[in-house]
Every structure is written in C-alpha cells, then in structure tokens.
C-alpha cells in the first residue's frame, strides 16, 4: 500500500475544503479474483493491468465545516418544512365515534406506514429497483410477487428497524438495518462489512476503469467508527449534518451491496434523533428521484471537498418530497372520506373498523382481518363481503384458500405518488 496522494479533480473553488477532499492510494490488483466469464476487449484488458487507485476518506468526526451561508439558510427553511409536515400529519385522525367514545384503532398509523413505504420504494428506485404499489402490497403480506417487490419490501422492514432504533445510532444498529435489507442475499454479506474491494461505474469489470473506487476494505471499519462519532455531533445545522453524514457513508461504501438504501435509512434515523420528525418518515428519497443526476453529482462534489451541493440537494429534495407528500395525504383523506360515506355497514362494524387498516396495507386476506380486528372467521368474511359489495375491495386472486383482496383506490394513489416523484419540479 502506498502513501495517499492527492487525486486530480475539479478546479479549486472557494467552496472546496482541501481537508475534506479525498486522497487516493494505490493497491495491487489480484487478477485471480476476476470473473472468467467476463469478456473484455484488448483495450479493456490493457487498462486493467497493474495497480489501481482507491479513495482514502478524510476523518470528519472533528472536522470544521465551512458551508455557504445561503445553502445553510435554505437547509434551515427545509428543516422547518419537515417539522410543519410532521405536525400536520400528527394531527390527522382516522377515527369514528362509537357509542360516545372515539375508536382510536389505527387513527394515525396509516399515514405513518404509507409514507415509510413510499420512502422505501423511492430509495430502492434510485438504485433502479422498482416495484408497483400492488406488487409491493402483495409482497408485504408474503404473497407471490416478483424479486423487485420482495427487495423493496425488505427495504421497508430495514427502514422500520432503523428508525425504531434511532436512539441507538451505532455501527451495530447500521449493521442490523443492512441485515434486514439484504436478508437472503449472501453475496451482500447481510449485516457485515465488506471484505473485498468494490467500485462504482457501469460496465467497469475492474476498479481500473471505474468512475469511483471506494476505500480499500481495510479502511472500512475505522472510517465507519469515525462517521458514528460525527453523527453524534450537535454543533452543526441539522439538515447539513444529515446530508454530510449521508455523503460520507456513500463514500465509505461499507457493504458489498445495499449501500445506497442503507445510507438513506441513516438520513431518517438522524432526523428522528434530532427531534425534527416525531411520527413520520418524510419521503426525501422521493424528492431525490426527480434529479438523480444532481444527487450523484453532489456526491462527487463532496468527494472533491465541496459539501455545499449535497446540502443543497437535500434541501431541494425536502421541499419536493413534502409537496408530494401533502398531495398524497390529500388523496388518502379523500379516499377515506369517500369510503366512510359509501360503506353501508353500521358504526363500529368490522367492515368500518377495517378502513384505516386498508389505507396502511391495501392488500388483505381473511386471516389478516381476523387478526387485525380480533374477530372470528365468519365475521371477517362478512366484513370483506361488505367491503367488496360497496366497491372498496376487489379480489386480486382466484385462489379460494388464500384469496387476497385489494383496495384499488389506495394502490392508484400510491402509484400516482411514485409517478410524481420522478418528474422534475
């Protein structure tokens, strides 16, 4: 291993911090690890000869950051927008009066679950892992679905675990989130740091021609320990702190796979730890989806020593995400209101008590209704029959033994949210 050296990069600007810019070191390339099935041209083989250069991330635990005041002001405005959105949604109630008492079952949970699921789906989509709302709803109840839907469902679980454990921001909690995300995918070493070199760049079969080569595996654990100390700081503006921590995580790239999704889960852990969000997951990844080129470009700028673009990218993504989230909330409110007016069953009935649950999980089985409402099998069947007769549920499978019913209006609202997310504002 040679001593780190400066890597030629963008021309210096007032925003570039030399102490934050990556340095690089050379490593010998072990050709025995190459995949013999890969076919490369003579030019590509020549380019893959000899040592390669891997990044050396700076220690940031105690680094003094100087970020453009205008970028910080925009980040503070975005942070206030997140707090407002959290307050707005926390005041939402999906409840009804029954015999003079308010039925609180699932009163807020639907919106929290919907937003967490949309954030997980958007985070996966940044990595080109896409799944429609119906496929994801089916995967969430372990019904037959494609591999992408199963991966997104795993991302939902990983996000849930990470946010629930936000009081314990540690290497162990990050490893646990990764284990949930990549469960069953042994190539990714679920819950363990990588033990080999990785690189980024489509078509690059070796690190020599990659667009970015993260640190050598020997540097991963020390770099992650430094990052955790940085995450504990309280002297930085919250959104800038979050954006920089995310950029550093993506630069370290500690896992063999699943880095982007795990790194975006870290964003929500930090927002909750800072008290910015109390009950919701703001779909920041959905905001990033509208400009993925800008997002990846901001990560590149951070590695060159300029943290301003990643802070700005997170600020813009926040405003976009909250706008989209408010539209989704309005759609969900309208769906619930329409259901309450359409449903012919009496107050307090099993069918009526299922409505908030259908917002949260729009694919259900008879067994789920039994468990959610603590009712008998005949009562669950009657509830589903009523919901079908009133046009709220439709059958999604012909399997009489394990039939699934879908709330199509919710599926449509979630798909429309996803479609809005990929449009540039």
NUTI-741394 format. One record per residue (C-alpha): residue number from 0; residue in three letters; chain; z, x, y negated. Coordinates in nm, 3 decimals. Layout:
BEGIN
{NUM, ALA, A, {Z, X, Y}};
...
This chain:
BEGIN
{0, UNK, A, {0.000, 0.000, 0.000}};
{1, UNK, A, {-0.094, 0.145, -0.336}};
{2, UNK, A, {0.089, 0.101, -0.663}};
{3, UNK, A, {-0.002, -0.215, -0.857}};
{4, UNK, A, {-0.272, -0.173, -1.116}};
{5, UNK, A, {-0.398, -0.398, -1.390}};
{6, UNK, A, {-0.688, -0.621, -1.290}};
{7, UNK, A, {-0.971, -0.659, -1.543}};
{8, UNK, A, {-0.962, -1.015, -1.673}};
{9, UNK, A, {-1.035, -1.228, -1.977}};
{10, UNK, A, {-1.038, -1.057, -2.315}};
{11, UNK, A, {-0.685, -1.042, -2.460}};
{12, UNK, A, {-0.588, -1.319, -2.700}};
{13, UNK, A, {-0.275, -1.389, -2.899}};
{14, UNK, A, {-0.171, -1.628, -2.620}};
{15, UNK, A, {-0.183, -1.369, -2.340}};
{16, UNK, A, {0.151, -1.226, -2.239}};
{17, UNK, A, {0.097, -0.882, -2.076}};
{18, UNK, A, {0.428, -0.913, -1.896}};
{19, UNK, A, {0.317, -1.237, -1.732}};
{20, UNK, A, {-0.031, -1.128, -1.625}};
{21, UNK, A, {-0.084, -1.047, -1.260}};
{22, UNK, A, {-0.125, -0.692, -1.142}};
{23, UNK, A, {-0.303, -0.605, -0.820}};
{24, UNK, A, {-0.257, -0.371, -0.527}};
{25, UNK, A, {-0.490, -0.262, -0.250}};
{26, UNK, A, {-0.442, -0.325, 0.121}};
{27, UNK, A, {-0.639, -0.213, 0.420}};
{28, UNK, A, {-0.833, -0.492, 0.586}};
{29, UNK, A, {-0.774, -0.528, 0.958}};
{30, UNK, A, {-1.116, -0.629, 1.092}};
{31, UNK, A, {-0.962, -0.717, 1.427}};
{32, UNK, A, {-0.837, -1.038, 1.266}};
{33, UNK, A, {-1.187, -1.157, 1.174}};
{34, UNK, A, {-1.323, -1.464, 1.347}};
{35, UNK, A, {-1.607, -1.352, 1.573}};
{36, UNK, A, {-1.768, -1.693, 1.539}};
{37, UNK, A, {-1.838, -1.627, 1.171}};
{38, UNK, A, {-2.192, -1.522, 1.094}};
{39, UNK, A, {-2.236, -1.314, 0.780}};
{40, UNK, A, {-2.539, -1.163, 0.618}};
{41, UNK, A, {-2.569, -0.785, 0.594}};
{42, UNK, A, {-2.483, -0.810, 0.225}};
{43, UNK, A, {-2.166, -1.007, 0.301}};
{44, UNK, A, {-2.063, -0.762, 0.572}};
{45, UNK, A, {-2.107, -0.469, 0.334}};
{46, UNK, A, {-1.894, -0.649, 0.074}};
{47, UNK, A, {-1.620, -0.699, 0.333}};
{48, UNK, A, {-1.578, -0.329, 0.411}};
{49, UNK, A, {-1.279, -0.121, 0.311}};
{50, UNK, A, {-0.958, -0.224, 0.137}};
{51, UNK, A, {-0.912, -0.546, -0.058}};
{52, UNK, A, {-0.703, -0.626, -0.367}};
{53, UNK, A, {-0.414, -0.875, -0.358}};
{54, UNK, A, {-0.216, -1.014, -0.650}};
{55, UNK, A, {0.131, -0.895, -0.741}};
{56, UNK, A, {0.310, -1.180, -0.922}};
{57, UNK, A, {0.547, -1.090, -1.205}};
{58, UNK, A, {0.915, -1.173, -1.180}};
{59, UNK, A, {0.979, -1.470, -1.407}};
{60, UNK, A, {1.346, -1.553, -1.338}};
{61, UNK, A, {1.449, -1.400, -1.672}};
{62, UNK, A, {1.114, -1.372, -1.845}};
{63, UNK, A, {1.098, -1.459, -2.215}};
{64, UNK, A, {0.812, -1.704, -2.265}};
{65, UNK, A, {0.631, -1.740, -2.595}};
{66, UNK, A, {0.423, -2.058, -2.586}};
{67, UNK, A, {0.218, -2.201, -2.869}};
{68, UNK, A, {0.440, -2.445, -3.068}};
{69, UNK, A, {0.164, -2.707, -3.079}};
{70, UNK, A, {0.142, -2.704, -2.698}};
{71, UNK, A, {0.520, -2.739, -2.674}};
{72, UNK, A, {0.520, -3.030, -2.920}};
{73, UNK, A, {0.257, -3.210, -2.712}};
{74, UNK, A, {0.462, -3.142, -2.399}};
{75, UNK, A, {0.771, -3.296, -2.560}};
{76, UNK, A, {0.568, -3.605, -2.654}};
{77, UNK, A, {0.451, -3.629, -2.294}};
{78, UNK, A, {0.808, -3.595, -2.170}};
{79, UNK, A, {0.916, -3.885, -2.391}};
{80, UNK, A, {0.631, -4.091, -2.246}};
{81, UNK, A, {0.756, -4.022, -1.894}};
{82, UNK, A, {1.108, -4.129, -1.994}};
{83, UNK, A, {0.978, -4.450, -2.154}};
{84, UNK, A, {0.775, -4.533, -1.846}};
{85, UNK, A, {1.075, -4.474, -1.621}};
{86, UNK, A, {1.286, -4.705, -1.839}};
{87, UNK, A, {1.018, -4.975, -1.847}};
{88, UNK, A, {0.984, -4.979, -1.471}};
{89, UNK, A, {1.357, -4.959, -1.409}};
{90, UNK, A, {1.389, -5.290, -1.596}};
{91, UNK, A, {1.136, -5.462, -1.370}};
{92, UNK, A, {1.274, -5.723, -1.133}};
{93, UNK, A, {1.104, -5.889, -0.837}};
{94, UNK, A, {1.383, -6.131, -0.756}};
{95, UNK, A, {1.446, -6.504, -0.746}};
{96, UNK, A, {1.734, -6.740, -0.794}};
{97, UNK, A, {1.863, -6.888, -0.469}};
{98, UNK, A, {2.148, -7.139, -0.484}};
{99, UNK, A, {2.259, -7.000, -0.818}};
{100, UNK, A, {2.256, -6.637, -0.705}};
{101, UNK, A, {1.988, -6.375, -0.761}};
{102, UNK, A, {1.823, -6.242, -0.446}};
{103, UNK, A, {1.808, -5.868, -0.514}};
{104, UNK, A, {1.630, -5.767, -0.195}};
{105, UNK, A, {1.359, -5.519, -0.285}};
{106, UNK, A, {1.381, -5.604, -0.656}};
{107, UNK, A, {1.273, -5.263, -0.784}};
{108, UNK, A, {1.176, -5.078, -0.467}};
{109, UNK, A, {0.814, -5.198, -0.462}};
{110, UNK, A, {0.716, -5.017, -0.783}};
{111, UNK, A, {0.900, -4.700, -0.687}};
{112, UNK, A, {0.729, -4.695, -0.347}};
{113, UNK, A, {0.388, -4.780, -0.489}};
{114, UNK, A, {0.400, -4.501, -0.747}};
{115, UNK, A, {0.524, -4.245, -0.497}};
{116, UNK, A, {0.243, -4.339, -0.261}};
{117, UNK, A, {-0.023, -4.322, -0.533}};
{118, UNK, A, {0.108, -3.981, -0.644}};
{119, UNK, A, {0.097, -3.851, -0.286}};
{120, UNK, A, {-0.256, -3.984, -0.236}};
{121, UNK, A, {-0.375, -3.829, -0.564}};
{122, UNK, A, {-0.212, -3.494, -0.483}};
{123, UNK, A, {-0.395, -3.495, -0.149}};
{124, UNK, A, {-0.722, -3.591, -0.316}};
{125, UNK, A, {-0.705, -3.280, -0.537}};
{126, UNK, A, {-0.731, -3.090, -0.206}};
{127, UNK, A, {-1.029, -3.311, -0.103}};
{128, UNK, A, {-0.815, -3.508, 0.143}};
{129, UNK, A, {-0.899, -3.869, 0.064}};
{130, UNK, A, {-0.794, -4.197, 0.220}};
{131, UNK, A, {-0.839, -4.555, 0.104}};
{132, UNK, A, {-0.535, -4.773, 0.038}};
{133, UNK, A, {-0.593, -4.981, 0.351}};
{134, UNK, A, {-0.617, -4.677, 0.578}};
{135, UNK, A, {-0.302, -4.531, 0.422}};
{136, UNK, A, {-0.113, -4.860, 0.462}};
{137, UNK, A, {-0.211, -4.865, 0.830}};
{138, UNK, A, {-0.107, -4.503, 0.876}};
{139, UNK, A, {0.229, -4.576, 0.713}};
{140, UNK, A, {0.313, -4.817, 0.996}};
{141, UNK, A, {0.169, -4.581, 1.258}};
{142, UNK, A, {-0.131, -4.797, 1.330}};
{143, UNK, A, {-0.463, -4.643, 1.426}};
{144, UNK, A, {-0.607, -4.453, 1.130}};
{145, UNK, A, {-0.820, -4.150, 1.055}};
{146, UNK, A, {-0.685, -3.794, 1.020}};
{147, UNK, A, {-0.707, -3.800, 0.640}};
{148, UNK, A, {-0.492, -4.114, 0.619}};
{149, UNK, A, {-0.239, -3.953, 0.852}};
{150, UNK, A, {-0.230, -3.641, 0.633}};
{151, UNK, A, {-0.175, -3.850, 0.320}};
{152, UNK, A, {0.099, -4.048, 0.497}};
{153, UNK, A, {0.265, -3.717, 0.582}};
{154, UNK, A, {0.240, -3.621, 0.215}};
{155, UNK, A, {0.419, -3.944, 0.122}};
{156, UNK, A, {0.703, -3.854, 0.360}};
{157, UNK, A, {0.719, -3.498, 0.229}};
{158, UNK, A, {0.733, -3.623, -0.131}};
{159, UNK, A, {1.008, -3.871, -0.041}};
{160, UNK, A, {1.214, -3.599, 0.124}};
{161, UNK, A, {1.164, -3.353, -0.159}};
{162, UNK, A, {1.258, -3.599, -0.435}};
{163, UNK, A, {1.554, -3.735, -0.238}};
{164, UNK, A, {1.686, -3.380, -0.203}};
{165, UNK, A, {1.628, -3.290, -0.569}};
{166, UNK, A, {1.994, -3.194, -0.613}};
{167, UNK, A, {1.930, -2.914, -0.364}};
{168, UNK, A, {1.638, -2.721, -0.510}};
{169, UNK, A, {1.629, -2.419, -0.281}};
{170, UNK, A, {1.398, -2.228, -0.054}};
{171, UNK, A, {1.540, -2.434, 0.234}};
{172, UNK, A, {1.450, -2.766, 0.067}};
{173, UNK, A, {1.098, -2.644, -0.013}};
{174, UNK, A, {1.054, -2.532, 0.348}};
{175, UNK, A, {1.179, -2.873, 0.465}};
{176, UNK, A, {0.925, -3.052, 0.245}};
{177, UNK, A, {0.648, -2.832, 0.382}};
{178, UNK, A, {0.766, -2.902, 0.738}};
{179, UNK, A, {0.735, -3.276, 0.676}};
{180, UNK, A, {0.397, -3.237, 0.508}};
{181, UNK, A, {0.236, -3.024, 0.777}};
{182, UNK, A, {0.414, -3.162, 1.086}};
{183, UNK, A, {0.199, -3.113, 1.395}};
{184, UNK, A, {-0.040, -2.871, 1.225}};
{185, UNK, A, {0.066, -2.543, 1.381}};
{186, UNK, A, {-0.199, -2.342, 1.201}};
{187, UNK, A, {0.001, -2.408, 0.882}};
{188, UNK, A, {0.333, -2.285, 1.030}};
{189, UNK, A, {0.521, -2.601, 0.916}};
{190, UNK, A, {0.840, -2.514, 0.736}};
{191, UNK, A, {0.779, -2.138, 0.748}};
{192, UNK, A, {0.633, -1.891, 0.504}};
{193, UNK, A, {0.301, -1.739, 0.595}};
{194, UNK, A, {0.289, -1.411, 0.785}};
{195, UNK, A, {-0.068, -1.316, 0.703}};
{196, UNK, A, {-0.295, -1.278, 0.404}};
{197, UNK, A, {-0.461, -1.589, 0.263}};
{198, UNK, A, {-0.730, -1.618, -0.001}};
{199, UNK, A, {-0.899, -1.883, -0.211}};
{200, UNK, A, {-1.269, -1.934, -0.253}};
{201, UNK, A, {-1.522, -2.150, -0.076}};
{202, UNK, A, {-1.744, -1.951, 0.155}};
{203, UNK, A, {-1.533, -1.634, 0.144}};
{204, UNK, A, {-1.481, -1.523, 0.504}};
{205, UNK, A, {-1.267, -1.223, 0.400}};
{206, UNK, A, {-1.050, -1.158, 0.093}};
{207, UNK, A, {-1.303, -0.910, -0.046}};
{208, UNK, A, {-1.525, -1.181, -0.196}};
{209, UNK, A, {-1.258, -1.446, -0.263}};
{210, UNK, A, {-1.207, -1.592, -0.609}};
{211, UNK, A, {-0.833, -1.530, -0.584}};
{212, UNK, A, {-0.621, -1.336, -0.333}};
{213, UNK, A, {-0.252, -1.434, -0.346}};
{214, UNK, A, {0.024, -1.181, -0.280}};
{215, UNK, A, {0.048, -0.996, 0.048}};
{216, UNK, A, {0.276, -1.174, 0.293}};
{217, UNK, A, {0.547, -0.909, 0.245}};
{218, UNK, A, {0.588, -1.021, -0.116}};
{219, UNK, A, {0.620, -1.395, -0.048}};
{220, UNK, A, {0.993, -1.428, 0.019}};
{221, UNK, A, {1.108, -1.212, -0.276}};
{222, UNK, A, {0.867, -1.396, -0.507}};
{223, UNK, A, {0.997, -1.734, -0.389}};
{224, UNK, A, {1.358, -1.624, -0.439}};
{225, UNK, A, {1.267, -1.526, -0.796}};
{226, UNK, A, {1.096, -1.862, -0.850}};
{227, UNK, A, {1.402, -2.056, -0.735}};
{228, UNK, A, {1.616, -1.870, -0.990}};
{229, UNK, A, {1.356, -1.954, -1.257}};
{230, UNK, A, {1.370, -2.323, -1.157}};
{231, UNK, A, {1.744, -2.323, -1.228}};
{232, UNK, A, {1.697, -2.223, -1.592}};
{233, UNK, A, {1.793, -2.468, -1.865}};
{234, UNK, A, {1.668, -2.277, -2.170}};
{235, UNK, A, {1.304, -2.391, -2.153}};
{236, UNK, A, {1.146, -2.722, -2.263}};
{237, UNK, A, {1.135, -2.938, -1.951}};
{238, UNK, A, {0.762, -3.005, -1.909}};
{239, UNK, A, {0.671, -2.644, -1.992}};
{240, UNK, A, {0.934, -2.530, -1.742}};
{241, UNK, A, {0.787, -2.759, -1.475}};
{242, UNK, A, {0.426, -2.655, -1.544}};
{243, UNK, A, {0.506, -2.284, -1.530}};
{244, UNK, A, {0.709, -2.321, -1.210}};
{245, UNK, A, {0.417, -2.505, -1.051}};
{246, UNK, A, {0.167, -2.241, -1.162}};
{247, UNK, A, {0.389, -1.962, -1.027}};
{248, UNK, A, {0.427, -2.144, -0.695}};
{249, UNK, A, {0.050, -2.183, -0.661}};
{250, UNK, A, {0.007, -1.816, -0.747}};
{251, UNK, A, {0.252, -1.707, -0.477}};
{252, UNK, A, {0.081, -1.945, -0.231}};
{253, UNK, A, {0.368, -1.907, 0.016}};
{254, UNK, A, {0.222, -2.111, 0.301}};
{255, UNK, A, {-0.076, -2.081, 0.529}};
{256, UNK, A, {-0.182, -2.434, 0.425}};
{257, UNK, A, {-0.043, -2.721, 0.218}};
{258, UNK, A, {0.042, -2.514, -0.090}};
{259, UNK, A, {-0.108, -2.748, -0.349}};
{260, UNK, A, {0.064, -3.059, -0.219}};
{261, UNK, A, {0.398, -2.885, -0.174}};
{262, UNK, A, {0.371, -2.731, -0.519}};
{263, UNK, A, {0.304, -3.069, -0.678}};
{264, UNK, A, {0.606, -3.215, -0.495}};
{265, UNK, A, {0.809, -2.943, -0.668}};
{266, UNK, A, {0.699, -3.092, -1.002}};
{267, UNK, A, {0.874, -3.421, -0.923}};
{268, UNK, A, {1.185, -3.252, -0.789}};
{269, UNK, A, {1.223, -3.067, -1.119}};
{270, UNK, A, {1.155, -3.376, -1.331}};
{271, UNK, A, {1.425, -3.566, -1.146}};
{272, UNK, A, {1.670, -3.275, -1.160}};
{273, UNK, A, {1.619, -3.260, -1.537}};
{274, UNK, A, {1.703, -3.631, -1.566}};
{275, UNK, A, {1.360, -3.721, -1.703}};
{276, UNK, A, {1.286, -3.956, -1.414}};
{277, UNK, A, {1.562, -4.159, -1.254}};
{278, UNK, A, {1.394, -4.408, -1.024}};
{279, UNK, A, {1.020, -4.345, -1.023}};
{280, UNK, A, {0.763, -4.080, -0.940}};
{281, UNK, A, {0.519, -4.051, -1.229}};
{282, UNK, A, {0.169, -4.004, -1.080}};
{283, UNK, A, {0.099, -3.674, -1.256}};
{284, UNK, A, {-0.147, -3.569, -0.986}};
{285, UNK, A, {-0.349, -3.880, -1.063}};
{286, UNK, A, {-0.370, -3.751, -1.421}};
{287, UNK, A, {-0.483, -3.410, -1.300}};
{288, UNK, A, {-0.757, -3.570, -1.088}};
{289, UNK, A, {-0.952, -3.664, -1.399}};
{290, UNK, A, {-1.008, -3.295, -1.478}};
{291, UNK, A, {-0.962, -3.083, -1.168}};
{292, UNK, A, {-1.182, -2.810, -1.315}};
{293, UNK, A, {-0.946, -2.790, -1.613}};
{294, UNK, A, {-0.645, -2.783, -1.379}};
{295, UNK, A, {-0.778, -2.497, -1.169}};
{296, UNK, A, {-0.896, -2.319, -1.483}};
{297, UNK, A, {-0.545, -2.345, -1.627}};
{298, UNK, A, {-0.402, -2.185, -1.312}};
{299, UNK, A, {-0.650, -1.900, -1.355}};
{300, UNK, A, {-0.546, -1.858, -1.720}};
{301, UNK, A, {-0.180, -1.848, -1.619}};
{302, UNK, A, {-0.255, -1.566, -1.375}};
{303, UNK, A, {-0.418, -1.378, -1.661}};
{304, UNK, A, {-0.096, -1.409, -1.862}};
{305, UNK, A, {-0.157, -1.724, -2.067}};
{306, UNK, A, {0.078, -2.015, -1.982}};
{307, UNK, A, {-0.048, -2.240, -2.261}};
{308, UNK, A, {-0.339, -2.406, -2.071}};
{309, UNK, A, {-0.124, -2.515, -1.775}};
{310, UNK, A, {0.135, -2.664, -2.011}};
{311, UNK, A, {-0.142, -2.847, -2.199}};
{312, UNK, A, {-0.297, -2.964, -1.873}};
{313, UNK, A, {0.031, -3.116, -1.758}};
{314, UNK, A, {0.081, -3.285, -2.094}};
{315, UNK, A, {-0.261, -3.447, -2.086}};
{316, UNK, A, {-0.221, -3.541, -1.721}};
{317, UNK, A, {0.108, -3.711, -1.804}};
{318, UNK, A, {-0.040, -3.934, -2.073}};
{319, UNK, A, {-0.333, -4.023, -1.844}};
{320, UNK, A, {-0.103, -4.090, -1.550}};
{321, UNK, A, {0.132, -4.315, -1.746}};
{322, UNK, A, {-0.158, -4.516, -1.888}};
{323, UNK, A, {-0.299, -4.563, -1.538}};
{324, UNK, A, {0.048, -4.639, -1.401}};
{325, UNK, A, {0.106, -4.909, -1.662}};
{326, UNK, A, {-0.223, -5.073, -1.566}};
{327, UNK, A, {-0.118, -5.064, -1.201}};
{328, UNK, A, {0.218, -5.218, -1.289}};
{329, UNK, A, {0.044, -5.499, -1.479}};
{330, UNK, A, {-0.181, -5.560, -1.177}};
{331, UNK, A, {0.118, -5.567, -0.942}};
{332, UNK, A, {0.308, -5.803, -1.175}};
{333, UNK, A, {0.009, -6.038, -1.185}};
{334, UNK, A, {-0.026, -6.031, -0.806}};
{335, UNK, A, {0.343, -6.111, -0.756}};
{336, UNK, A, {0.335, -6.390, -1.015}};
{337, UNK, A, {0.028, -6.539, -0.851}};
{338, UNK, A, {0.193, -6.528, -0.511}};
{339, UNK, A, {0.510, -6.700, -0.632}};
{340, UNK, A, {0.301, -6.981, -0.781}};
{341, UNK, A, {0.073, -7.013, -0.478}};
{342, UNK, A, {0.325, -6.991, -0.198}};
{343, UNK, A, {0.413, -7.336, -0.063}};
{344, UNK, A, {0.736, -7.240, 0.112}};
{345, UNK, A, {1.077, -7.319, -0.037}};
{346, UNK, A, {1.301, -7.077, -0.229}};
{347, UNK, A, {1.491, -6.845, -0.001}};
{348, UNK, A, {1.244, -6.884, 0.286}};
{349, UNK, A, {1.143, -6.584, 0.495}};
{350, UNK, A, {0.787, -6.605, 0.360}};
{351, UNK, A, {0.907, -6.594, 0.000}};
{352, UNK, A, {1.152, -6.311, 0.069}};
{353, UNK, A, {0.865, -6.106, 0.210}};
{354, UNK, A, {0.674, -6.093, -0.118}};
{355, UNK, A, {0.841, -5.780, -0.268}};
{356, UNK, A, {0.807, -5.604, 0.068}};
{357, UNK, A, {0.432, -5.673, 0.071}};
{358, UNK, A, {0.396, -5.506, -0.267}};
{359, UNK, A, {0.566, -5.196, -0.131}};
{360, UNK, A, {0.393, -5.194, 0.210}};
{361, UNK, A, {0.081, -5.413, 0.219}};
{362, UNK, A, {0.030, -5.380, 0.597}};
{363, UNK, A, {0.283, -5.555, 0.820}};
{364, UNK, A, {0.347, -5.662, 1.177}};
{365, UNK, A, {0.568, -5.937, 1.317}};
{366, UNK, A, {0.821, -5.678, 1.427}};
{367, UNK, A, {0.838, -5.539, 1.071}};
{368, UNK, A, {0.908, -5.885, 0.928}};
{369, UNK, A, {1.187, -5.932, 1.182}};
{370, UNK, A, {1.348, -5.602, 1.083}};
{371, UNK, A, {1.297, -5.629, 0.706}};
{372, UNK, A, {1.442, -5.981, 0.683}};
{373, UNK, A, {1.676, -5.978, 0.984}};
{374, UNK, A, {1.514, -6.291, 1.127}};
{375, UNK, A, {1.411, -6.399, 1.475}};
{376, UNK, A, {1.064, -6.356, 1.618}};
{377, UNK, A, {0.974, -6.727, 1.574}};
{378, UNK, A, {1.093, -6.717, 1.211}};
{379, UNK, A, {0.886, -6.405, 1.145}};
{380, UNK, A, {0.579, -6.568, 1.296}};
{381, UNK, A, {0.628, -6.879, 1.082}};
{382, UNK, A, {0.658, -6.664, 0.770}};
{383, UNK, A, {0.334, -6.482, 0.849}};
{384, UNK, A, {0.155, -6.809, 0.928}};
{385, UNK, A, {0.262, -6.946, 0.589}};
{386, UNK, A, {0.150, -6.632, 0.406}};
{387, UNK, A, {-0.185, -6.644, 0.583}};
{388, UNK, A, {-0.233, -7.017, 0.511}};
{389, UNK, A, {-0.161, -6.956, 0.142}};
{390, UNK, A, {-0.413, -6.670, 0.124}};
{391, UNK, A, {-0.160, -6.391, 0.071}};
{392, UNK, A, {-0.214, -6.218, 0.405}};
{393, UNK, A, {-0.523, -6.174, 0.617}};
{394, UNK, A, {-0.546, -6.047, 0.974}};
{395, UNK, A, {-0.653, -5.681, 0.993}};
{396, UNK, A, {-0.675, -5.651, 1.370}};
{397, UNK, A, {-0.762, -5.862, 1.669}};
{398, UNK, A, {-0.501, -5.708, 1.895}};
{399, UNK, A, {-0.277, -6.006, 1.965}};
{400, UNK, A, {0.003, -5.788, 2.099}};
{401, UNK, A, {0.042, -5.566, 1.790}};
{402, UNK, A, {-0.150, -5.757, 1.528}};
{403, UNK, A, {-0.145, -5.624, 1.171}};
{404, UNK, A, {-0.176, -5.834, 0.857}};
{405, UNK, A, {-0.287, -5.702, 0.519}};
{406, UNK, A, {-0.215, -5.808, 0.160}};
{407, UNK, A, {-0.570, -5.754, 0.034}};
{408, UNK, A, {-0.486, -5.802, -0.335}};
{409, UNK, A, {-0.244, -5.511, -0.328}};
{410, UNK, A, {-0.497, -5.295, -0.144}};
{411, UNK, A, {-0.756, -5.374, -0.414}};
{412, UNK, A, {-0.513, -5.285, -0.694}};
{413, UNK, A, {-0.431, -4.951, -0.531}};
{414, UNK, A, {-0.798, -4.868, -0.478}};
{415, UNK, A, {-0.870, -4.954, -0.842}};
{416, UNK, A, {-0.588, -4.719, -0.948}};
{417, UNK, A, {-0.747, -4.441, -0.744}};
{418, UNK, A, {-1.089, -4.510, -0.896}};
{419, UNK, A, {-0.948, -4.491, -1.249}};
{420, UNK, A, {-0.776, -4.161, -1.168}};
{421, UNK, A, {-1.100, -3.973, -1.102}};
{422, UNK, A, {-1.263, -4.086, -1.425}};
{423, UNK, A, {-1.240, -3.855, -1.723}};
{424, UNK, A, {-1.044, -4.022, -2.006}};
